[in-house]
Amino acid sequence: MEDRSHKVLLALVMLFLFAVIVLQYVCPGTECQLLRLRALSPAAAAADPYRAEDETPARFVPRFNFSAGDLLRRVDFNIKGDDLIVFLHIQKTGGTTFGRHLVRNIQLEQPCECRAGQKKCTCHRPGKRETWLFSRFSTGWSCGLHADWTELTNCVPSVVDSKKEVRLRPSR
């Protein structure tokens, strides 16, 4: 019986030593343990996420305070006219998923045609051979890889207008 209790005690000591070694590899130093204890406290849950740990003022200051009316406004889109949706993809914000949703799931009079195995979809206006959507899933990387706002505002009109005759171009 005593031999069995020694084996159980040895197993517990070995398990404790293994846990200490793993903790040192995962979280070397003492600061990590202090953060872990602070994170469990109720005061940490109510803390301002933009306040630095050393209590210096936040570097993130929101510049745009949109009203609920601005965010919930209705925008009429005329797929038969000259309206164009330009999708600005901001990296790491779910843009790829949203871009795919634009070409695959929106219920329109003439939805985009997506073929299996192809990365681009055809998004033409009803009865016309021009696109209503400017995104990488419909026009490809026409303005470069991950074009930002400045690149898009300079590039989109020239790309879209280059495909039309001068007399058929809409005024923007």
N, C-alpha and C positions, 0 to 999 in steps of 0.2 A: 504494500500500500504506500509506503514511504517513497519507494522508487517511482511510483506513478505520480505522486504529488510533486516530486522533483522535476519530472518531465513536463508537467503542466506549468510549473513555475518558470522553467527554462524557456518554454514556448512563449509565455507572456513577456518575459524579459526580451527575448529575441524580436518579438513583434513590436515592442516599444522602441527598441533601438532602430529597427527598420523604419518605423514611422518618423523618428527624429532625423534620420539620414535623408529620407525623402523630403521632409520639410525643409531641410537645409539646402537641398538642390533646387527645390521649387521656389523657395523664398529665403535667400541668404540675407543675413543681417537682422537687426532688431526692428527696423522701421516697418517691415511688412507685418509683423505680429501686432504692432501697435495700431496700424491701420485696420487690421482685421477686428481688433477689439473695439475700435472707435466706430466701425461700420455697424456693429451690432447694437450700439447705444441708440436710444430713441431720439436724442438730439441730432444725430447724424442724418436721420431720415427726414427731418424738417429743415435741414440746412439748404442754403441757396446753392444750386448746382453750378452757378457761374462765379461763385466766390472762391478765390484761391485758398489753398490750405494755410498759407501764412497770413490770411486775412487782408491781403492787399485788394484794392478795388478790382472789379471784374474788367477784363480786357474786351469782352463781348458786350457791346452796347447796341441794342436794336435800333436801326435807323428808320424803319418803315413801320408805322403803326396804322395798319389798314382797319377800317371800320367793318363791322359785320355786313353792312350794305355793299361795300366794295367786294368783299369776298363771296357774297351770295348773289351777285348781280347775274342777270340772264343775258347771254350773248347769242343773238340770232346768227346762225351760219347758213349762208345760201350756197348750197353745193352746186346749183345750176348756174350761178353767177360767176363773179371773179374772186370770191372769197377764198382765202388760202390759209390753212393752218400750218404754222411753222413750229415744229417741235424742237425746243432747246433742251438738249440732254445735259443735265448737270450730273457729273459722276458721283457714284455711291449714294444715290437718292432713290433708287428703284426705277430709274429712267428706262432701262432696257425692258423691264416688265411692262411699264406703262406704254412704251413705244410699240411693243408687240400687241398690246391691248388696242391701241389706236387702229392698227391695220387688220386685226382679226375679229374683234368682238363688238365694235360699234355698229348699231343697227341703223343703216342709212338706206336711202332709195337705191343707191348702187354702192354696196360695200366693196372693199378692196378684194382683189382676187389674189389669193396666196396659193402657190403650188408647192407640193411636197418636195423637199430637197433644195428649194431656192430660198435665199436669205431675203430677197426683195419681193415686195408685193406690188401689184399694179392697182393704183388708186385713181381711176379716171372719173371725171364728171359724167353724169348721164348724157349720152349722145355725143360726147366730145372725146378727144384724145389728149386732154390735158389733165394734169393732176390737181387734186384739191388738198393734198397733204405733202408737206415738205419735211421728211424725216429720213433717217438712215434706212428705215425699213421700206420706204417707198421710192426714194431717189438715190439711195446709196450715200456715200461720203462726198457729196458734191461740193461742200465747202471745207473739206478737210476733216481729219480725225478729231473728234470731240471739239468741234467749233464752238467758240464762246459767243456771247451776245454781240460783241463788236464785229467779229468775223461774219456772223450770220446777217447782220443788218447791212453789211457791205456786199455780201456774196449772193444772198437769196434773190434780190431783184434782177441782178444780171443773169443768174442761171435760169430763172423762170422766164424772163423776157427774151432770152436768146432763143427760146424755142418757139416764139411767136413772130408773126410778121409785125413790122413797126406799126401799121395802122390798126392792128387788132389788140395791141397792148393796152391794158387798163391803166388808168391814172391811179397812182398810189399815194 
